[in-house]
Amino acid sequence: MLWLVAADFLTMIHAAYVAFVVVGFVAILVGWAAEWHWVRNFYFRLAHFAMILFVCCEALIGTTCPLTIWENVLRVKGGESGYSRDFVGYWLDSLIFYQAPPWIFTTAYLTFGALVILTFWFVPMQWPTANRSPDSNFTRRNSVS
């Protein structure tokens, strides 16, 4: 039972990963139009880009996502032969897994990754800057002689 709970929890993490990538992309576009400054945050954009880059690399080398592998291992340890049919596992798996030839997924991931890269052009990141206040150690002060 504990193995299946852990598998469901891992599926929720997987769904959250997918949601961050997809909803993050939509937020960047909406934020660009609405002039939200947070969508230009360096760390948000870097995390978003790294996550879709990881997915694209997986697709290019033809490997299965580690979260999927771990989930299957947990389900087998829990006495199942693959994805569960319990409520949480069933619906989350249905949301993030589809039956299609691998080339369709690779094309979709790479297209989505290219769109994310395009957002760097249309919605540039705001690079982190050092504190430049008068009290900052980085500010050169005039000395009185």
N, C-alpha and C positions, 0 to 999 in steps of 0.2 A: 504493500500500500504506500509506504514512504517513497519507494522508487517512482511510483506513478505521480505522486504529488510533486516530487522533484522534477519529473519530466514536464508536468503541466506548468510549473514555475519557470522552467527553462523556455518553454513555448511562449510564455508571457514576455520574457526578456527578449526573445526573438521577434515577437510582434512589436514590442516597443522599439527595437532597433529599426525595423522596417518603417514604423510610424514616424520615428525621428527623421529618417532620410526623406520620406515622402512629404510629411507635414512641414518639415523644415524647408524644403524646396518651395512649397506653396507659400509659406510664411515669408520667405525671401522675396518672392514676386509681389505678394500683397503688400509687404512692408516697403518695398521700393515705390509702389504706386501711392501708398498712404504716407510716405516719408517717415517711416518708423526708423529711428536711428539704431535700435538694438539689432536689426537684421544685418548691419554692417560690422557687428562685433567680431573682432579678429578670432577669438577663441571659439565662438559659436561656428563661424564659417570654416575654420580649420578642422574642427571636429566633424562637421557635416561633410566636408570634402574627403576627409580620411575614411569615413564610414562608407561612402559610395565608391571610393577608390578601392577599398578592400573587396567589395562585392564585384566590381569590374575585374579585378585581378583573379578572383576565384573563377569567374566565368571564363576568362581567357585561358587559364591553365586547366580548366575542366575539372576542378575539385568540388567536392561537396562542402557546404558551409559547416564549420566545426560545431555550431549550435545544433544543426540538424543531426550530425553524427552523435553528439552527446545525448540528445533527446532520445534517439533510437536505442542507444545503449541503456539508458535508464528505463525505457519501456520494456526492453527485453529482460532486464533484471527484475522488473516488476511482474513478469509473467506474460507480457503481451508480445506480439510478433511484429510490432511496428507502431504506427500511430494509433492512439486510443480512440475510442468512440464515446468517452465520457464527455460531459457538457463543455468544460473549458477546453480540453484538448481538441475535441471535434471542431468547435467553432473557430478557435484560433488557427488550427491547421488549415481549415477551409479558407480562411482569410489570406493566408500567406503562401499556400502551396497550391499549384495548379498543375494539371496534366497537359503537357505540350512538349514538342521536340526541344532538345537542349539549345539548338541554334536560335529559337525564338527568345529564350531567356537571355542568352548572350547578347543578342541584338537589342533587346529591351534595356538591359543593364548598361550597355555601352552608350546607347542613345541617351538614357537618363543621365549618365555620367558626363556626357558631352554638354547636355543642357545645364548641369551644375557648373561646369567649367565656364560656360557662357555667362552665368550670373556674375562671375568675377569681373567681367567686362562691363556689364550693364549696371550692376550693383556692387561697386568696389568695396573691399573690406576697409575698415577703419583700423589702421595699424596702431598698436599700443605705443604710447609715448611716455617719456619720463615726465615727472612732475616738474613743471617749469615755474612754480610760484616763487616769489621773492625770498621765501624762507627755505627754499630748496637748496640742497648741497650742490646741485648742478648749475646753479646760477652764479655767474661771476659777479662779485661785488666790487664796487669802487672802494679803494682804500684812501683814507684821509692821511695826507702826509704833512 
